[in-house]
Amino acid sequence: MHQAVANPVPPADQVSFSGDRPVFRKLVTRGALLELVTFGFYRFWLATDIRRHLWSHTSVGGDPAEYTGRAKELLIGFLIAMAILVPVYLVYFLIGLEAEMMQAFASIPLVAFFYLFTEFARYRARRYRLTRTLWRGLRFSMGGSGWSYSWRSGLWGLLVIVSLGLALPWRQAALERFKMRHTAYGSLQGRFDGTGGDLFKRAWGLWLAALLAVVTVFAIPIIAPPASRSDIMLPLILIVLFTLLSPFVYAAFKAIEWRWWVLGLRFGDVRFESRLAADELNGCYWKVIGWSFLFLILFVLWCIGAFLLVSPLIATGETNQQRILTASQHPAMLVIFVIGYLLAAVAFSAVVRIYLNRDVWRLVAQSTVVHNLAAAADVAGQGEAVGAVGEGLADGLDVAGF
């Protein structure tokens, strides 16, 4: 009598990232400097180069992805977006000239409009990036209505505010289900199986800790107003502790959210799993904070040096306060200040792209495994590339991503 043999479970495929840090650092440093001399217009070419670098060095089952977007498409999309956004800003400006009270009233629908428009732009930008992404020669595709996604996001956003953030997990799950329901890899339909309850169970402790910290910091001065300077120390200490702990809390939440999101992704029978740890993200955020403080210190020293250079050009006989005011208004001081500010901005943008774009991408990719990848072997191509207007809107609203 022959004993039945169970079908062996196929081994999972590891996602790998092979990008070289010095190459990426050179790419973003050069790109940031070119952004500076081109008044920001080089960012379309820089964003394209960054995506090509990240996509081409990320492999699933040994096959790298490919990004086929072009900087010219982003530039055209941005110009179209400006043609849409500038009249809105102009109308608001004219209302402000007409009456201050009308401007205050108009700010409410303006904020609501820009929130919904931003969510619409995010959706369309994701659609653009997906249709410019190929793997094994097949294109990803995405349909659905950006406005339908936008009003869903708006209603969920109101619920999150009313619930003091408690509804955030269900918002994330609902929006991800909507996006993945309209996403496909070739003929392989995407879906999202993650639930808000699962994310809440993973992150409720962080939500409670953050809520208690915020309530404590803001409630103490209201409940017990400080009677003297010594009484102010406790709220200040709590604020400092809250500030120091917030990167750890945020890194822990992002790690939980990444694992939950990757685990919920599906393309047909292909599923994913992430083993990302919170302490792996801590370093990325703290490095950005550390570099930011260093740039701030260097910028302050730069300004002090500028003042020492300019002060001999100021007439003697003035008080110290008058000399400082006169120096701050001197053309040479303003030129040196602007140069220092721009250099600090260039350095900061490079640091953010290295640690929060490249390093986070690498950590998420290398912690992800793919199950049943063989189900993606015989997939027919479908879908077509869409225009870059959504990406241009996202860039114009400063919400573009990768």
MIDREN-478782 format. One record per residue (C-alpha): residue number from 1; residue in one letter; z, x negated, y. Coordinates in steps of 0.1 Angstrom, whole numbers, plus 5000, padded with zeros to 4 digits. Each point is the difference from the previous one (the first is absolute). Example, Ala and Ser with C-alpha at 12.3 -4.5 7.8 and 13.67 -1.06 7.14 Angstrom:
1  a  5078  4877  4955;
2  s  4993  4986  5034;
END
This chain:
1  m  5000  5000  5000;
2  h  4989  4985  5033;
3  q  5025  5001  5029;
4  a  4986  5011  5033;
5  v  4998  4972  5026;
6  a  5007  5010  5036;
7  n  4974  4990  5025;
8  p  5013  4969  5018;
9  v  5007  5004  5037;
10  p  4976  4979  5020;
11  p  5016  4973  5021;
12  a  5003  5006  5037;
13  d  4978  4981  5024;
14  q  5016  4980  5028;
15  v  4988  5002  5035;
16  s  4996  4965  5015;
17  f  4996  4985  5034;
18  s  4985  4966  5004;
19  g  4997  4997  5038;
20  d  5010  4966  5015;
21  r  5026  5002  5028;
22  p  4987  4971  5021;
23  v  4965  5015  5000;
24  f  5014  5034  5011;
25  r  5022  4984  5026;
26  k  4970  4981  5014;
27  l  4979  5033  5000;
28  v  5026  5020  5019;
29  t  5009  4972  5025;
30  r  4964  4995  5009;
31  g  4994  5037  5001;
32  a  5030  5006  5023;
33  l  4987  4973  5024;
34  l  4966  5015  5000;
35  e  5016  5034  5007;
36  l  5015  4984  5031;
37  v  4969  4986  5014;
38  t  4979  5031  4993;
39  f  5026  5024  5015;
40  g  5007  5015  4966;
41  f  4965  5008  4989;
42  y  5001  4974  4972;
43  r  5026  5021  4981;
44  f  4972  5020  4983;
45  w  4986  4967  4985;
46  l  5036  4988  4992;
47  a  5009  5033  4982;
48  t  4968  4997  4980;
49  d  5007  4964  4990;
50  i  5036  5008  4991;
51  r  4990  5029  4977;
52  r  4973  4979  4983;
53  h  5025  4973  4994;
54  l  5026  5023  4986;
55  w  4976  5022  4980;
56  s  4980  4970  4984;
57  h  5032  4982  4989;
58  t  5015  5031  4984;
59  s  4990  5004  4963;
60  v  5006  5029  4976;
61  g  4993  4991  4964;
62  g  4984  4967  5012;
63  d  4975  5018  5022;
64  p  5005  4996  5038;
65  a  4994  5027  5025;
66  e  4974  4999  5027;
67  y  5001  5012  5037;
68  t  4966  5008  5014;
69  g  5010  5012  5035;
70  r  4985  4984  5030;
71  a  5015  4991  5034;
72  k  4971  5017  5018;
73  e  5009  5033  4983;
74  l  5036  4997  5013;
75  l  4988  4992  5035;
76  i  4976  5030  5001;
77  g  5027  5022  4986;
78  f  5025  4987  5027;
79  l  4975  5007  5028;
80  i  4995  5036  4987;
81  a  5037  5004  4998;
82  m  5005  4989  5036;
83  a  4974  5025  5011;
84  i  5023  5027  4984;
85  l  5034  4986  5011;
86  v  4992  4989  5036;
87  p  4993  5036  5013;
88  v  5033  5011  4986;
89  y  5019  4972  5018;
90  l  4980  5008  5032;
91  v  5009  5037  4999;
92  y  5036  4991  4996;
93  f  4998  4975  5029;
94  l  4984  5027  5023;
95  i  5027  5025  4990;
96  g  5026  4973  5010;
97  l  4983  4996  5034;
98  e  5000  5038  5005;
99  a  5037  5007  4994;
100  e  5028  4981  4984;
101  m  5015  5031  4985;
102  m  4966  5009  4984;
103  q  4998  4964  4986;
104  a  5034  5004  4984;
105  f  4990  5033  4985;
106  a  4967  4986  4988;
107  s  5017  4971  4982;
108  i  5013  5023  4973;
109  p  4965  5012  4987;
110  l  4987  4965  5007;
111  v  5025  4984  4976;
112  a  4993  5026  4974;
113  f  4963  4995  5004;
114  f  5002  4962  4996;
115  y  5023  5003  4970;
116  l  4976  5023  4982;
117  f  4970  4980  5012;
118  t  5017  4968  4987;
119  e  5005  5015  4966;
120  f  4964  5011  4999;
121  a  4989  4964  5010;
122  r  5022  4986  4972;
123  y  4984  5022  4974;
124  r  4964  4992  5012;
125  a  5008  4963  5002;
126  r  5012  5000  4964;
127  r  4968  5018  4990;
128  y  4979  4974  5017;
129  r  5019  4971  4983;
130  l  4998  5016  4966;
131  t  4962  5006  5002;
132  r  4996  4963  5009;
133  t  5020  4989  4970;
134  l  4982  4991  4967;
135  w  5014  4990  4967;
136  r  4978  4990  4971;
137  g  4971  5010  5022;
138  l  5011  5036  5004;
139  r  5011  5016  5033;
140  f  5032  5019  5007;
141  s  4995  5033  5017;
142  m  5020  5025  5020;
143  g  4994  5035  5013;
144  g  5022  5027  5014;
145  s  5006  5011  5036;
146  g  5018  4977  5024;
147  w  5011  5030  5021;
148  s  5014  5017  4969;
149  y  5020  4968  4993;
150  s  5011  4998  5036;
151  w  5016  5034  5003;
152  r  5017  4995  4967;
153  s  5015  4968  5013;
154  g  5010  5017  5032;
155  l  5019  5028  4982;
156  w  5017  4975  4977;
157  g  5009  4978  5030;
158  l  5018  5029  5016;
159  l  5019  5007  4968;
160  v  5010  4964  4997;
161  i  5014  5000  5036;
162  v  5019  5033  4994;
163  s  5014  4987  4968;
164  l  5010  4966  5015;
165  g  4977  4982  4977;
166  l  5011  5018  4968;
167  a  4965  5015  4994;
168  l  4982  4966  5003;
169  p  4996  4995  4962;
170  w  4983  5034  4996;
171  r  4978  4994  5030;
172  q  4988  4967  4986;
173  a  4994  5016  4966;
174  a  4980  5030  5014;
175  l  4978  4978  5022;
176  e  4993  4975  4972;
177  r  4990  5029  4977;
178  f  4976  5012  5027;
179  k  4985  4966  5005;
180  m  4996  4992  4963;
181  r  4987  5034  4992;
182  h  4969  4991  5021;
183  t  4998  4964  4988;
184  a  4979  4987  4971;
185  y  4988  4968  4985;
186  g  4964  5007  4991;
187  s  5002  5032  4978;
188  l  5037  4993  4992;
189  q  5021  5025  5019;
190  g  5031  4989  5017;
191  r  5034  5018  5001;
192  f  5036  4993  5009;
193  d  5027  5009  4976;
194  g  5030  4988  5020;
195  t  5025  5026  5012;
196  g  5022  5002  5030;
197  g  5030  5006  4978;
198  d  4994  4967  4982;
199  l  4997  4981  5033;
200  f  5032  5017  5013;
201  k  5019  4990  4968;
202  r  4990  4964  5005;
203  a  5007  4998  5037;
204  w  5027  5026  5009;
205  g  5027  4973  5003;
206  l  4980  4981  5026;
207  w  4994  5032  5019;
208  l  5037  5009  5000;
209  a  5010  4965  5010;
210  a  4975  4999  5029;
211  l  5011  5035  5012;
212  l  5037  4991  4999;
213  a  4993  4967  5019;
214  v  4980  5018  5027;
215  v  5026  5028  5004;
216  t  5028  4974  5001;
217  v  4983  4978  5027;
218  f  4992  5029  5023;
219  a  5030  5023  4993;
220  i  5028  4975  5007;
221  p  4993  4996  5038;
222  i  4997  5038  5003;
223  i  5031  5009  4980;
224  a  5021  4972  5015;
225  p  4986  4988  5033;
226  p  5010  4963  5006;
227  a  5029  4998  5025;
228  s  4996  4962  5005;
229  r  4977  4972  4992;
230  s  5019  4991  4969;
231  d  4993  5035  4986;
232  i  4963  4994  5003;
233  m  5001  4972  4974;
234  l  5002  5024  4970;
235  p  4967  5019  5008;
236  l  4983  4967  5009;
237  i  5011  4985  4967;
238  l  4988  5030  4981;
239  i  4966  4999  5018;
240  v  4996  4963  4992;
241  l  5009  5006  4963;
242  f  4976  5029  4999;
243  t  4972  4979  5015;
244  l  5007  4971  4975;
245  l  5001  5023  4970;
246  s  4970  5022  5009;
247  p  4973  4974  4987;
248  f  5018  5000  4966;
249  v  5001  5038  4999;
250  y  4964  5003  5011;
251  a  4989  4974  4974;
252  a  5019  5018  4973;
253  f  4984  5033  5010;
254  k  4965  4986  5001;
255  a  5004  4984  4966;
256  i  5012  5034  4986;
257  e  4971  5018  5017;
258  w  4974  4974  4987;
259  r  5012  5003  4964;
260  w  5001  5038  5002;
261  w  4965  5002  5016;
262  v  4984  4976  4975;
263  l  5016  5018  4971;
264  g  4986  5033  5012;
265  l  4964  4988  5003;
266  r  4974  5013  4975;
267  f  4963  4996  4996;
268  g  4992  5021  4969;
269  d  5021  4985  4972;
270  v  5005  4967  5019;
271  r  5036  4997  5013;
272  f  5020  4973  5018;
273  e  5034  4986  5000;
274  s  5018  4977  5026;
275  r  5029  4976  4994;
276  l  5005  4991  5037;
277  a  5036  4990  5009;
278  a  5016  5007  5034;
279  d  5011  4964  5004;
280  e  4963  4989  4998;
281  l  4992  5020  5032;
282  n  5032  4988  5018;
283  g  4985  4966  5006;
284  c  4968  5014  5016;
285  y  5019  5021  5026;
286  w  5026  4973  5008;
287  k  4973  4974  5005;
288  v  4983  5022  5025;
289  i  5034  5006  5018;
290  g  5007  4962  4999;
291  w  4967  4991  5014;
292  s  5003  5027  5027;
293  f  5033  4986  5012;
294  l  4985  4965  5001;
295  f  4970  5012  5020;
296  l  5024  5018  5024;
297  i  5020  4968  5005;
298  l  4969  4979  5005;
299  f  4987  5026  5025;
300  v  5032  4999  5020;
301  l  4999  4962  5001;
302  w  4964  5002  5011;
303  c  5010  5023  5029;
304  i  5029  4977  5009;
305  g  4976  4970  5000;
306  a  4975  5020  5021;
307  f  5027  5007  5026;
308  l  5010  4963  5001;
309  l  4963  4992  5007;
310  v  4996  5026  5027;
311  s  5033  4997  5018;
312  p  4990  4968  5019;
313  l  4972  5020  5015;
314  i  5025  5024  5016;
315  a  5014  4995  5034;
316  t  5035  4987  5002;
317  g  5028  5018  5017;
318  e  4999  5031  4979;
319  t  5028  5012  4978;
320  n  4998  4997  4962;
321  q  4992  5037  4997;
322  q  4972  4998  5026;
323  r  4986  4969  4983;
324  i  4999  5017  4966;
325  l  4983  5031  5016;
326  t  4975  4979  5019;
327  a  4992  4979  4969;
328  s  4994  5031  4978;
329  q  4974  5012  5025;
330  h  4983  4966  5004;
331  p  4964  5001  4986;
332  a  5005  4968  4980;
333  m  5031  5015  4984;
334  l  4981  5032  4991;
335  v  4972  4980  4984;
336  i  5024  4979  4980;
337  f  5019  5031  4989;
338  v  4969  5018  4989;
339  i  4988  4970  4980;
340  g  5034  4997  4983;
341  y  5000  5037  4992;
342  l  4966  5000  4985;
343  l  5007  4969  4979;
344  a  5032  5017  4987;
345  a  4980  5032  4992;
346  v  4974  4980  4981;
347  a  5027  4982  4980;
348  f  5018  5032  4993;
349  s  4969  5018  4988;
350  a  4992  4971  4976;
351  v  5035  5001  4986;
352  v  4999  5038  4994;
353  r  4966  4997  4982;
354  i  5013  4972  4978;
355  y  5033  5015  4990;
356  l  4995  5038  5003;
357  n  4964  5002  4990;
358  r  4992  4971  4977;
359  d  5034  4994  4984;
360  v  5009  5036  4995;
361  w  4966  5006  4985;
362  r  5005  4971  4976;
363  l  5034  5011  4989;
364  v  4989  5036  4994;
365  a  4969  4989  4982;
366  q  5017  4974  4977;
367  s  5028  5024  4991;
368  t  4975  5027  4989;
369  v  4987  5005  4964;
370  v  4973  5024  4989;
371  h  5002  5021  4968;
372  n  4970  5013  4981;
373  l  4974  4982  5022;
374  a  4975  5005  4972;
375  a  4996  5036  5013;
376  a  4982  4986  5030;
377  a  4974  4981  4979;
378  d  4974  5028  4998;
379  v  5000  5016  5035;
380  a  4970  5012  5018;
381  g  4995  4992  5037;
382  q  5003  5027  5026;
383  g  5008  5005  5036;
384  e  4985  4982  5031;
385  a  5012  4980  5029;
386  v  5013  5020  5030;
387  g  4999  4991  5037;
388  a  5026  4979  5017;
389  v  5010  5026  5027;
390  g  5033  5006  4983;
391  e  5007  4963  4999;
392  g  4991  4997  5036;
393  l  5024  5029  5009;
394  a  5027  4983  4980;
395  d  4994  4967  5019;
396  g  4999  5018  5033;
397  l  5033  5016  4993;
398  d  5014  4967  4987;
399  v  5007  5013  4965;
400  a  4973  4981  4981;
401  g  5012  4985  4967;
402  f  4987  4981  4970;
END
